[in-house]
Amino acid sequence: MDCSFLSPEGRFNLRVGAVIVRNGRLLGVHDQEDGGGFHYLPGGRVRLHETLEEALLREIWEELGVKARVLRPLWLWEGLFPQDQPPHHGLELFFLTELDWEALPSLTGPFSLLDSDGRRHFYSWLALGDSPDYIYPNFVQQSFPHLPETLTFASTRKGEAALGPDCKFWSDQGLFNFRVAGVFVHQGKLLAMKEDNIAHYYLPGGRVRLHETMEEALCREVREELGATAKIHRPLWICESFFVLNHRRVHEIALYFLASLDWQSLPSLGEGFVLADTDGDEHFFTWLSPEEVRQNPIYPLILPESFPQLPERPALVTDTRDRISP
């Protein structure tokens, strides 16, 4: 099943897209032979317990019937469209991708193919720039042929809507979870959380809600958990993780941001402390030195090898060590 859900407040989708460039032109796809409207990039929805790269390779095979190779991530795009029917909240990662070129019907002109579901799609090699060609989303149109050297965040928001439920869903195949967390460092120590019934530390944050941006979600969660105001500086990691919790398989997408707090509002800047969140649940917070971060189990798993030297540019981190095959 896809990593998507529909609720009375709207729908959430997790997707991947392929940026495929050959001879200075970008491969776009359209559902109409006359090419009316706009082109979009090949790709589709991510399935539960499937990595983002696995999803992209599968989608390209199903749509184009060719093998592909993922080179690097380009953009993470969050799109909020509360005026759509139903209201839509989407998260999509775009990868620079190479194909088995000789397997394509054409490397210069338009062509059409049936996908694995029997639907016909129409493909074109687009010049963009000063040409009349147009592709969606807009930041691809505006950037091409210059592609970002590192993973770049982009967002589109058209209108406002009341917050919906958490971006998660349960099924008989497991749990999908979309969350954010903050890396808060003060005087060289990392603010972490710990619960009596779990063996590892984790970072302050929580689930993103429908019609809420990732940054808004982190600031809201910090207010609810710490009673403090957060200032977000930059994204650090997109972590996709697969693990088992309470005998149920979990597929999680988590965004980690370097951020700061109004430090003086905290009960302590050196010792552990306990605070109750807005639901009345108590949480234990502690400050970990770099050595303690390395010596203790903590999530995300990349943190011990990165702290205190945090990356200057965001990166995609995939952890399938605890994934159970279907």
N, C-alpha and C positions, 0 to 999 in steps of 0.2 A: 504494500500500500504506500501511497505518496505521503510525504511529510507536509500535510496540509489538513486544515480542518475548517468546518463551516459552523458558525454559531449564530444565534439570533442577531448578534451585533456585527457580524461580518465574517470574512474568511481570511485565512492566513495561508501563504504558500512559500515554500522553500524551493528555489530553482537554481539551475546553473546555465550559463551561456558560453558559447564558443566564439572567440574572435579569430577568424581564419583569414589570413592575408596571403595573397599570391600575386606576384608581379605588380605590387603597389595597389591592388584592389582588394576590397573586403567582400566576403561572401555573405549575402543576405538572403533571407527566405521570405516568401509571400504565399498566402493561401489562395490568391486569385491570379489567373493566367494573365489578365490585363495589367497587373501590377498596380492597380489603384490603391490609394492610401499609402501605407508605409511598409518598408521591409523591417524585419527584426532578425535577431541572431539565432542560429541553430542552438538547440538545447531543450530543456524541459525540467520537470519536477524531479526532485531527489526522492528516492524511496527510503522507507524506514530501514535503518541499519546498513545503509549504503553511504560510502564516503562521497564527498563532493566530486572528486576526480572520477571515481567509479561511475557515478551518475552521468557525468558528461560523456565518458567513453561509450557507455551504453546508449545514451540518447543519439549520439552521432551514428552509431552502428544501426540503430533502429530507423533513423531518418534518412541517412545517406548511404547506408550499406557499405561503409568503408572503415578501416581501422584508423585510429587517431593516436596522437601523442600529446599529452599536456606539457607545455613548456613552463608556464608560470602564471600565477594569479595576477590579474590586472586591476579589477575594480570589485569592491563589495558595495552593492547598491541596496539601499532600503527605500522602498516606495510605499507611501501612505496615501490612499485614495478613498477617503471616507464618503465622497459623494457618488462613488460607483454603486451599482446595484447588482449584487450586494456589496457593501463597503469592503475595500480590499487593503490588506497589509501584506507586503511581500518583501522577501529577502532573497537577493540573487548574487551569486559570485560568478564573475566573468573571467575566463582563462584564455590566454594566448595558446592556440592549438595548431598543430600540424596534422595533415592528413596523408593517407596513401594516395598521393596526387594522381597517379596513373589510373586509379580505379574510378575516378570521377568521369562523368560523361563529357564535361568540357571544363577547360581551365581559363577560358576567355569569354565565352558567350553564355546566354541563359540556358537552363535545362530544367526538367521536371523529373521527380521521382515519387514512387509510392513508398510510404513508410510501412513499418511492420504491421500496422493496423489497417492498411489498405487505403489510407488517405493520401491524396496527391498534393505535393508541395512544389512550389515554383521558385527556382534559385537564380540569382543574378550576381555577377561580379561588379561591385559598385565602386565608382571613382570617388564619390562624395566631394568634399571641398567645394569648388566653384561649379560643379556639375549639378543638375537638377535631382540627382539621387538623394534619397533620404532614408535614414535608418533610425530605429528607436532602440534604446533610449537616447536622449538628447546629448548626453556627455560623450557618447561614442561618436556621434555625428560631429560634434564640435572639436574633438581631439584628433580624429583620424586625418592624416596618416601618422601623427605623432602619438605613440602609445606610452603610458606611464612606465617608468623604469622599475618602480616598486608598487606594491599593493596600495591602492588609493581608495578612500571612502567617498561615496557619493550618495546623495539623498534627494528624493523628490517628495514634496508634500503638497497636496491640493485640497485645501479645506481643513476644517477641524471637526472632531467628533468626540463624544464622551468615550472614556476608556472602556474597553471590553474586558473579557476574561484573560487570564494568563495565556500566553502563546505556548500551549502544551496540549497534548491529547493522549488519552489512553486507548489501547486496543488489545485484542487478544495476542497481538504480536509484540507488545511492549509499549514503552512510554517514549514520546518525543518531547524534548524540553528545550526552550530557547531562553537563555539567561544572560545577564551582564554582571560584571564584578569590577571592583576598583582595587588597584595596587596603590595603597596609601603608605608612603614612607616618610618618617619623621626622625631626624637626627640619626639616620642610617638604619633605623629599625622598621620592620614591616608590621602593619596592623593585620592580625589574623583572627579567625574565629575558631571555636572548638565546642563540641557538644559531648556530653558524657557517654552517649550511646554510639558514637562513631570514633574510629581510630585515627582519623586524619584531621589536619587543619584545613581551612578553606578561607576564602577572601570575602569581605562584605559585598553584598549585592543580592540579586534575586531575579525572578522571572520578568521578562518583558511582557507588557500587556498589549492587547490588540489596540491599534491606533496610537501607540506610544513609541517614540523613537528610542533607540538604545541609550542615548545620552539622558533623555528624560527619565527612562526607567532607572538608571543608576542613581540619579539625583533623588528620585522618589524613594527608592529602597534605602538610601543612606539616611534620609530624613526619618523614615519609619523605624529603622534599626538603631541609629545612633543619635537621633535628634539633632543632627548637624547638617550644615550646608556643604555640598561638594562642588569643587571646581575641576572640570575635566580638562586635561592637558593634551593627551593624544592617545590613540589606540596602540596597543602593544601586540595582542595576539587574537586571532580567530581560532578557537580550539574546538575541534570536533572530536568527541569522545564516545566510546561505546563500552558499557559496563553493565554489571548486574547489581540491582538494588532490591533488597527484600524479595529475592527470587524472581524478579522481573527484569527483562532486558531493557536497557535505557540507551537512547540515541540523543546526545546532547550537543547543541551548538551554543558556545559561550564566547562572549566578547569581553576582553579584559582591557581596561583603560588605566593609564597612569593618571592619577588624580590627587588632589589635596583637599583638606578639610579646614574649617575654621577651628583650628587645633584647640584653642582655649575653651571650647564648648565641651570637650571630652572630660570625663571624670579623672583620667590619668594619662600622662604622656610617657610613662615609664613602666608602670605596673599594670597587671591584669585588672579588669573590671567587668562587672555584670550590668547589663541594661535590659530592660523589658521593651519590646517593640510595641507598635501601635495595636497589635492584637493581644498584648499582655504576655506573650511568650518571652522568657528570659534567655539571653545569649551571653556566652562568656567570650570576652575579647582579650587578646594578649599582644604584646610587642615582641617580635622575634628578631634576634640578631642574625646577620648573614650565616654564621655558623649554625644557629638553631634551625634556620630555613633548610640548610643542607642536611642536617642530621634527623629531621623529623618528616614523617609522611605529610605531604601538603599538596593541594591542588590549586592551579594546574600543575601537571607533572613537569612541565618545562621550567617552572619557577626556580627550583634548587640549582639548576645549571646556569640560570640567567642572573640571579640576584647576587650582589647589588648592581651589577652592570646590566641595565635593562636595554633592550633593542631601541635604536633610534627610529627604525621604520617598522611598520606592522608586518606581521608574518602569519601565514597559515600553518597551524600545527595539527597534525592528525595522529590520534592514538587509537589503534585497533587491538592493543595487546589483550584487552579483556573482552573483545567482541566474540560472541558465540554465533557460529554459523547457523543459518536457518535450518 
